[in-house]
């Protein structure tokens, strides 16, 4: 008996899968690209929201002596954004054609040219760098040759992910974050009322700040009101917190609705206040606990599952379940469109790392931060247990 092995895909086919498969990209710490077109010998990718596109040419499919013509045609059609061109296969003649094309290009500052060897090694020949492409070439998956059906499936998945992400952005952008803006307005008002050397301003500040000794004597309102208060000598603290609150709140509130957004801010502020009163034993003010709560809540929502519907802030809005390929996040149904979820994970990891470092700087109430963040995470997991109808 003889053993037969499945035919191996070309380096171009393997690179297509490496770039467009979400799971492969996630494991490699990359953002998956959307395959938007595939017409031999050319595959076209884009990274939604980045202005970056990639044209991948299969050298074997280009007639002899016409590679330069293909390259000039591709670059001639480029109008805006960053365009990258990679030629898979071939040898020194490909590198020579790429260099000659770059020298004659009219928009050299906005292009990048690559050569992909048959071994999978990727070399930048000229222009800008596309690190996602370079990372993809370090570990190309073993694949069979791409069939028309497989290509159609990859293209459709990318199309559905883009449509789903755009619909999500449009639906949330239409809803004004009333609770978030109201909290910001109160913080600015209290900052103005507590600024200066006026005795009443100082009395108001002393009445609302989080003081463990006063909390221990029953003044429990301080566990919430401190979050609306900021040091009048440090306007930078107020501005940074309010920018962070608006950035996160304007994203979450249209999804959660006003009631849940208000509950989330209140619970995380109180949790941060309790943690501060228990462990720091110092006077504490600022909305950082609630801001950390919103970061934790976003992580919690990313972990949630909701097979039938997405989050909605409309009372009666219903949305039927979509095909698994359109709603899959790492192989499961999720609360966010797949494309949004992948980007959020990458951004939140960076934000969290920076804020953890900041939390250990002198004068920063780390206990308030961590208390608010944990409360936000677990409350969001509770929200995500079932369909959310905000109000």
N, C-alpha and C positions, 0 to 999 in steps of 0.2 A: 504494500500500500504506500502510495506517495502522498506527502503532505503538500497542500497548496496554501499559499498565503495571499491575502487580499492585496491588490495593487496599491502602491503607495502614491499618495497625492504629490503633485509637484511642489516645489518650494513656494510658488505663488499660492496654490491651494491651501497649504499649511499656514501661510501668513494671513490669508483671508480669515480662516477660522480663529487664529490667535488674536486678531484685531477685533473681530465682531462677536465672539462668544463671551457673554457677560461673566460666566463662572470662571473661565480661564483668565480673563482680565482681572477679576476681583482677587483671585489667588495670587496674581503677580503684582498687585498693588497698582493696577492701571485702570483708566477709564475706558470702557468698551466703546468702540466706534460703531456707527450705524452704516451698514452697507446700503447705499442709496441707489446704486446702479451697477449692473454687471453685463457688459457686452464685450465678448472676446475681441481683442486681448486685454480689455481694460476693466478694472474694478474701481469704483468710486466710493470713498468713505467720507463721513463728516463727524465731527465731535460737536454735538448740539450746544449752542450757547457760547462757543469759544472762538468762532470765526476761523476754525482750522479745517481744511479739507485735504484729502490724500487721493491721488490717482496712482493706482498700482498697475503697471504694465507687465504682461507676460512676454518676455523676449522671444520665446518660441513661437508666439502667435503673430509677430511682426515680420512682414516680408523682408528679405535681405535688402539692406541698403536703405530702408525706409524709416529706421528708428528716429533719426534726426527730424524727419518730417512729422512723425507722430508727436514728438516732444514739443516742437514749435507750435503745432496745432493746439495742444493742450494748454501751453503757457499763453498763447494768443487769446484764448477764450477766458482767461482769468481777469476778473474785474475788481474784486474786493476781498478782504480777508487774507489769511495766510494759506498758500497753496504749496503742497508738498507732492513731489513726483518720485516714485520708486520704480526701478526696472528690475524685475526678478529674472535671473538667469543671464547667460552671456558672460563675456570676459572683458578683456582690456578695451575692446571696441565699444562696449557700452559706456565705460567710464569716459572714454574720449568723446563720445557723442553727448554725454551729459555735460561735460565741461564746455564744449563748444556751444551748446544750447544756453548755458548759463551766461557765457560771455556776450551772447547776442540778445539776451532777454532785456525787455524794457523796464521791468519791475523787479529787479534783483533783490531789493530789500524785503520783499514779501514772498519769496519762494525758497524752497529747500529741495535739493536733489540727492537721491540716494541710489545706491546699487546693492542689490541683494544677490549674493552668490548662491550657487546651487547647494552649498553646504548649509545655507541658512544665515551665514554671516552677513551683517548689514553694515555698510560703509557710507558715511556722509561724503558726498563728492563736492558739494558746493552749497552755499546759502545757509538758511536758518536750520535749527535743529528741531526734530520732532521726537521727543523723548519717549512717547508712547510707542512709536514705531521701533525705536532702538531697543526698548525693553522687551517688546514682543519677539524680536529676533533672537533673544538670548535663550529662549526655551520654546521652540516651535513644536506644537503637538503633532503626533502621528495621525494622519487622516487618509482616507481613501480619496481618489480623485473626485472633485466636486461635480455632482450630477446637476442637471437643470432643476430637478425637484429640490435638491439641497440648497442651491443658490436662491431659488424662489422663496424657500422657507426663511432663509437668513434675511433676504430683502424685506419680506413681509413683517418679520419680527421687528426689524429696525424701523419700518414705517409705522407700525402700531405703537412702538415705544415713543416715537417722536410725537405722534398725534395725541397719545395719552398724556404725555408731559405737557404739551401745549394746551390741551383742554384743562388740565389741572391748574396750570398757571393762570389761564384766563378766568376760570371759575373763582379762584381765590382772590385775584387782583380786583375783581368787581366789588368786593365787600369791604367796606370801610371798617378799620379796627377801632371801634368806639371805646371799648374798655381800655385798650392800650393807650390811646390818646388821652383819655380821662385821667389815668394814673400819672402820665407824664405831666399833664397840666397841674395836678395837685402837687406833685413834687416841686415844680418850678414856683408855684404859689407859696408853698411852705418855705422854700429857700429864700424867697423875697421877704417873707414875714419874719424869719429868724435871723436875717442879716443885720449887721450894724451893732452898735453898742447900746441900743435902746433896751431898757429893763424888761419891757414886755416881750421883746424878741427873745431875750435870754431866758425868760420864764417859760415861754412857749417851747423853746428848744429843750429845756430841762424837763418839761412835762411829757414830751413825746419820745425822747430818746430811750434806748434799751439799756437800763441799769439793773444788773443782777440783784443788787440789794433791794431796790424798789419792787422788782418783780416778786422777790421772795416775800414781800409784805402785802401782796395781793394786787399790785397795780399791773394787771395782766394785759391791759390795752397796749402797753409798751411793746409787747411781742409782735404787734402788727404795725403800729404807727412809726416805729423807728425806720421802717423800710421806705416811708414817704419823706423822710428827713435826710438832709445831707449837711455836711460840715460847711457853714457859711464862709469859712476861711479858705475853702478848697473848691472853687467852681469847676475845676477840671474833673473832679470826682463825679459831680452831678452830670456834666455833659457826657462823659464816657458811659455812665450808667444809662442815661436816657437814650443815647444812640443805640446801645446794645438792646435795651428794652424795646425800642421801636422796631429794630431790625428783626428780632425774634418774634415779637408780639404781632406785627403786621403779617407775618407768615403763618403763625399758629392760630390766631383768633378767627380768621375766616373759616378755618377747618373745624375748630372746636365749638364755635359759637360764643356768644357773649357770656352766658351763664357759666359755662365750663372754664372759659378764660378767666373770669373773675375769681372762680373757686380756685383755679390753679395758682394764680398770683397770690391770693390770700393764704392758702395752705403752705406754699413754699416760703413765703415771707415769715409766717409764724414758725415753721420748722427751723428756718435759719436763725430766728430770734431765740428759740428755745435752746438750740445747740450753742449759740453764743453765750447765753446766760448761764448755761451749765458748765461750760468748759473754759471760756475766755476770762470771765470775771472782770471785764472792762466795759466801759460805755461803748455802745455800738450804734451806728446810724448808716443808712444807705440801702439802696435797692438791690445790692449785689446778690443777696440770698434769693430774691425772686428771679433775677436774671439767670443765675445758675439753675434755678428751678425750671426755667424755660428750656435751657440747654438739656437738662436731664429729661424733661418731658419729650423733647424731640427724639432723644435716644430711645425712650420708652415706646413712642409711637412707631419707630422704625422696627422694633422688636415685635410689635403686635401683629395679629392676624385677623383678617375680616373677609371671609370668603365670598360674602354676598354683595357687599357694598363698600364704597369708599366713604371717608369722612365727609360730612356735609354740614353746613351751617344753616341749611334751610329746613324748616320744620317738617314739611311734607314731601321733600324731594326724595325720590327713589331712583336708584340706578341699578339696572340688572347686572348680573355677573357677566364678565367678559371672558373670552377664551383664555386658557391658562397661559398661552404665550404672551398675551398682552398684559396680564396682571402679575406674572411671576416675578418674585424678588428672591433670588437665590433658591429657586425651586419651590417656592410656596406662594400662596396668595398673601398680599400685603395691603397696608393702608395707603401707601404711596405708589405712584407709577414707578416702574422699575428704574427708569432713567433718573428720576428725581431721587429715588432712594439711594442709588449708587453714589451720586454726587454728594448727597447729604452726609453719608457715612464718611467720605473722605474729608469733607470740610469740617465736620464736627470733631473728628479725631485731632485735627490741627488746632482748632479753637480750644478744645479741652486741654490739650497739652500746654498751650500757652497760658491758659488761665490757672492751671495747677501750679505752674512756676510762679506766677504772679501772687498766688494765694500764700506763698511762703515768704514773701517780702515783708520787711518790718512795717508794722502799722496796719497790716491787712488782717481782717477777721476771717481766717480760714475756716473756722468752725461754722460760721454763718454760711459761707459758700457751700461747704460740703453738705450741711444739713438741708439747705434749700435744694441742692442738686439731687440728692437722694429722694427727697419727698416728691420732686417733680417727676423723676423717673417712675416711681411706683404708682403715683396717681395717674400718669399717662398709661401705664400698663393696665390699670383698672378701666380707664376710659376705652381702651382698645379691645376690651373683652367682647364687646358687642357693637352693633351699628350705632353710630353717633348721630343724633339729630340735635344740632345746636339751636340756640335761640337768642 
